[in-house]
Amino acid sequence: MPSFSVYIMDMIFATHNEHKTQEARAILGEEWNLKNLREIGCMEEIPETANTLQGNALQKVQYVVEHYHTNCFADDTGLEVEALYGAPGVYSARYAGEHCTYQDNVNKLLAEMKGMTNRKACFKTVVALVLDGETHLFEGRVDGQIIEEPRGTAGFGYDPVFMPDGYDQTFAEMGDAEKNSISHRGRAMRKLIDFLKDKTAEK
């Protein structure tokens, strides 16, 4: 019976984002030989035209499976702000426009929320996995608040303005290990790991 590390050696993460790749590797651990799209020679931008996180994750993973014929997982993440009726949501990565930076998105978010007292928000990640032709979904969520000024230099995206409930630091002020232990992506990835371990044990 193959070991867990052998079983998952060829897993692909359907992203070009180096920040997300590094974060996923830290969460998954050394037994994973995780490769992103650039590392398998996939340089094209995969369309993300669905109106849900689940739809976008499925769109990306199905593209890779169709074109590269390999086991693969993809994720999509959104920040949902209560006072903005769930925005930016599925548009979180391009909230300030198609070619915006992380800082552009943060600036727009803070401008939209200026003067608001309700700062409740949540991060959600949906991971879609295609393994041996079967599709599986995993979700992670963390609730928190949007603070009024960015704090911290770690992480990426909205991390400098998101403070998870029960903490007095933003994600950008936390170390990788602490953030990954409670983050939306960390929670979704651990569900993915548990599933793969269970599948390995069946073999």
MIVO-731946 format. One line per 2 residues: for each residue x, z, y of C-alpha. Coordinates in pm, whole numbers, plus 50000, padded with zeros to 5 digits. Example, Ala and Ser with C-alpha at 12.3 -4.5 7.8 and 13.67 -1.06 7.14 Angstrom:
BEGIN
51230 50780 49550 ~ 51367 50714 49894;
***
This chain:
BEGIN
50000 50000 50000 ~ 50151 49901 50338;
50226 50172 50590 ~ 50033 50194 50917;
50332 50066 51116 ~ 50363 49755 50896;
49990 49686 50910 ~ 49976 49659 51287;
50309 49488 51356 ~ 50150 49162 51476;
49893 49309 51715 ~ 49857 49128 52047;
49728 49276 52373 ~ 49545 49001 52563;
49685 49069 52909 ~ 49950 48935 53146;
49953 49265 53336 ~ 50285 49443 53283;
50148 49774 53418 ~ 49869 49770 53160;
50112 49667 52886 ~ 50347 49955 52962;
50059 50201 52976 ~ 49919 50075 52643;
50260 50103 52476 ~ 50295 50461 52597;
49950 50547 52462 ~ 49989 50370 52127;
50336 50503 52047 ~ 50657 50367 51901;
50510 50261 51568 ~ 50337 49974 51746;
50519 49649 51813 ~ 50277 49550 52086;
50311 49208 52250 ~ 50129 49079 52556;
50029 48721 52636 ~ 50354 48631 52811;
50549 48745 52508 ~ 50364 48504 52279;
50396 48214 52523 ~ 50041 48222 52656;
50088 48164 53029 ~ 49740 48033 53116;
49492 48256 53295 ~ 49204 48337 53063;
48868 48317 53242 ~ 48688 48645 53306;
48345 48525 53411 ~ 48117 48776 53239;
47914 49024 53444 ~ 48003 49323 53227;
48328 49491 53117 ~ 48232 49431 52755;
48171 49063 52820 ~ 48508 49012 52986;
48695 49197 52710 ~ 48522 48985 52447;
48592 48665 52641 ~ 48965 48738 52652;
49007 48846 52292 ~ 48805 48552 52157;
49018 48307 52356 ~ 49339 48442 52203;
49201 48445 51850 ~ 49075 48087 51887;
49400 47950 52029 ~ 49664 48166 51859;
49494 48268 51532 ~ 49610 48629 51537;
49466 48978 51539 ~ 49424 49083 51900;
49266 49331 52134 ~ 49172 49299 52500;
49036 49537 52756 ~ 48852 49533 53083;
48839 49824 53321 ~ 48616 49901 53614;
48586 50168 53878 ~ 48223 50260 53945;
48146 50448 54267 ~ 47809 50622 54281;
47758 50584 54658 ~ 47836 50210 54631;
47572 50162 54357 ~ 47836 50111 54088;
48070 49885 54286 ~ 48334 49758 54252;
48259 49774 53878 ~ 48339 49454 53691;
48495 49314 54010 ~ 48743 49602 54048;
49055 49388 54004 ~ 48947 49137 54269;
48736 49357 54496 ~ 48916 49241 54810;
48936 48874 54705 ~ 49078 48649 54435;
49445 48691 54526 ~ 49433 49046 54655;
49689 49319 54589 ~ 49623 49668 54456;
49665 49796 54811 ~ 49409 49545 54943;
49154 49679 54695 ~ 49224 50041 54784;
49200 49965 55155 ~ 48865 49793 55113;
48729 50075 54898 ~ 48827 50342 55151;
48682 50137 55436 ~ 48352 50095 55248;
48337 50471 55183 ~ 48437 50586 55530;
48217 50880 55634 ~ 48049 50912 55294;
48017 51262 55154 ~ 47926 51155 54800;
48265 51062 54653 ~ 48164 51063 54284;
48314 50786 54074 ~ 48412 50704 53720;
48660 50476 53550 ~ 48546 50289 53238;
48750 50086 52991 ~ 48606 49870 52715;
48845 49754 52442 ~ 48745 49460 52223;
48933 49416 51896 ~ 48923 49121 51660;
49075 49223 51328 ~ 49063 48992 51027;
48782 48798 51189 ~ 48564 49099 51268;
48491 49220 51623 ~ 48482 49588 51722;
48428 49761 52058 ~ 48559 50093 52192;
48483 50259 52527 ~ 48657 50526 52730;
48536 50696 53045 ~ 48665 50954 53292;
48468 51101 53582 ~ 48615 51205 53914;
48617 51166 54291 ~ 48749 50914 54542;
48967 51100 54789 ~ 48992 50996 55154;
49366 50912 55165 ~ 49596 50771 54894;
49828 51020 54723 ~ 50107 50957 54476;
50325 50663 54382 ~ 50284 50639 54005;
50028 50430 53819 ~ 49862 50123 53966;
49532 49994 54097 ~ 49303 50265 54232;
49513 50548 54086 ~ 49626 50684 54429;
49266 50752 54538 ~ 49106 50864 54208;
49114 51235 54125 ~ 48969 51317 53781;
48729 51610 53756 ~ 48902 51938 53683;
49233 51834 53838 ~ 49388 51865 54183;
49608 51556 54145 ~ 49526 51188 54159;
49621 50965 53867 ~ 49910 50840 54085;
50047 51194 54116 ~ 50043 51262 53742;
50313 51187 53490 ~ 50239 50914 53237;
50181 51157 52951 ~ 49929 51366 53144;
49741 51067 53280 ~ 49727 50891 52944;
49594 51205 52775 ~ 49278 51200 52989;
49242 50847 53124 ~ 48968 50599 53045;
49216 50359 52888 ~ 49379 50640 52691;
49044 50748 52548 ~ 48947 50393 52453;
49289 50327 52299 ~ 49276 50644 52089;
48943 50528 51948 ~ 49112 50198 51865;
49403 50379 51695 ~ 49170 50601 51490;
48977 50294 51378 ~ 49293 50110 51271;
49419 50414 51082 ~ 49092 50433 50896;
49108 50061 50813 ~ 49466 50101 50690;
49369 50390 50468 ~ 49109 50170 50300;
49371 49918 50189;
***
